[in-house]
């Protein structure tokens, strides 16, 4: 499955990453920075909940009328001189793109940041054709040099700090180890390398933040300017978009771009918002001679109209990732999917199935913070609960031991004498593991919890005992 990193189990990934103090510190620092910037940008806009309501309405309207807007988009792309291909899955999308590459005899391909091309493993497909594929987003370029995968939807190399990045440049690019690891200097060095690559590329590939149905345009939101270079210098431009990433018109685009940039990186507007409409015309100075739009399904149509449809409202801002306490501790690679955090825990099992991803819906404290920050009001924590219900009740995938434990708990909790006895025994049995009324190294099922945070030890006196004592006039 293209969406998957490797064959490692979720629990193994978590165990490994919990021991990676360096990564956890880098993630926590980045989370704090992005979350704080988002709060400032939201407060500055004012009436944030009204904006969220409006953004939600736009996304729901598009999903309810997706067939209409996809037809309108395709018609207008073709009127503008472009080509449209509707791809069923990753294999179909890659086959179409490889055919365009062959027709153009393209050998060097430059790409801007795109999660959907990661989803279909496009780089690997093109490299198999003998092409040189270069990521031009700085974060993606760093990961490509090291053979790593993105750990965040917006900031792919979030799990690395500048000293680690410098080491990659020294090893892979000949960067002088005596030079500084200051971010601006590192970026300048890479810029000098990539500039010639843009000028000599045969073909450019981008994702698509939003496609505008009534004009046939695609919108790219970046902070580095590479999106503009990828779409204007190479003679052929291929854009790949998830089929749901649509807006009816520029008016709705204005709203969603503002919500995206404020939620993702705390900016009023990103440095570059490129709107591309087909190939260049005779009177235009720059732009591609040929434009292709690949509209990807890859499981999305099966989500439409079902219990999880709201997840397709996502605009890939990463705000839910930036606020998630679980992501903070385990990092993006634990999810073993290019989509991490709460949105990944909901979306990945839908796109790739429960066989490899049934643990992800349980990678949540259900605190609801992800739902609160989502700019398009996706009820993420409710969808995670829905996944759990499906896994247990419809799929029958609950562990046998867990089912037995729940039946045992049901038996004891529904019988008052057994329940009273159990509360007293539990307090006594767990006491050896407690220190200062907290358990830091719990036995059995408590181990997974106490590996991350302390667990409060049960009191010897239950709440009911406390009430009974109070009612009888004792100390409360």
Protein Blocks (a to p, Z undefined) as FASTA:
>chain_A
ZZbmblcdfklmmmmmmmmmmlmmmmmmmmmmmmmmmmmmmmmnopmlmmmmmmmmmmmm
mmmmmmmmmmmmmmmmmmnopacdddfblmlmmmmmmmmmmmnopabdcddddfklmmno
mmmmmmmnopacddfbfklmmmmmnopacfbfklmmlmpcfklmmmmmmmmnopafkbcc
bfklmmmmmmmmmmmmmmmpfbdcdddfbacfknopacdddfkommmmmmmmpmbdcddd
dfklccfblmlmmmmmmmmmmmmnopabdfbdcddehjadfkbmbdcfbdcddddfehml
mmgopaklmmmmpgolommmmmmmklmmnojmlnopabgcjklmmmmmmmnojklmmmmm
mmcghlommmmmmmnlpafklmmmmmmmmmmmmnopacfklmmmmmmmmmmmmpmklmmm
mmmmmmmmmmmmpgehiafbdghjlmmmmmmmccddddfbdfklmmmmmmnopaZZ
